Amino acid sequence: MGHRFTTAAAALALVAGPGGVALAMTDTEAEKDGSFLTMAHQGGLGEIAMGKDVKKNATTSCVRKTGEILVKDHTRLDKKITDLAKRLRVTLPDRAMDEQRKQLKDLQKKAHTRAYDRLWLQQAAAGHVQALKMLDDEIAQGKNTDVREAARTARPVVADHLKRVQVCQKKR
């Protein structure tokens, strides 16, 4: 499937690495946890943009409602990520990844069609599966307790998103 737009989409490549070092962590530890924060933030920005777009361009209420939930939840999760990054002195990028923005433009070409909904759901499902893997990796291997806790907090939200997307896919 090549298109992913959720938190996991940011896992494919980093536009910017951590800009600072967390207190009481080695450079390597700060880099791993800082990379996670960067990926989660960029993924969240992409998720929010895609969720806002789907509210305008989807053809089914299930997909629109799912987009609304993703916007609300990812806005809340991203606030926690940005606050944590600030406290740990990790500089975050100010926009979604180039690939995420390209995927959004490609998706918008199908606006107001069933193909839009189908593609959005495919991207969301694949991305949420990847996001869960990224979160599980941080939970298991992250060095900073607060960053691991942020991943633990996000995991059930992302799992719920995947479940909602799958419900919409079955309705199609």
ABEGO torsion letter per residue (X at the ends): XABBABAAAAAABBABBBABBBBGBBAAAAAAAAAAAAAAAAAAAAAAAAAAAAAAABABAAAAAAAAAAAAAAAAAAAAAAAAAAAAGBBBBABBBAAAAAAAAAAAAABGBAAAAAAAAAAAAAAAAAAAAAAAAAAAABABAAAAAAAAAAAAAAAAAAAAAAAAAAAX
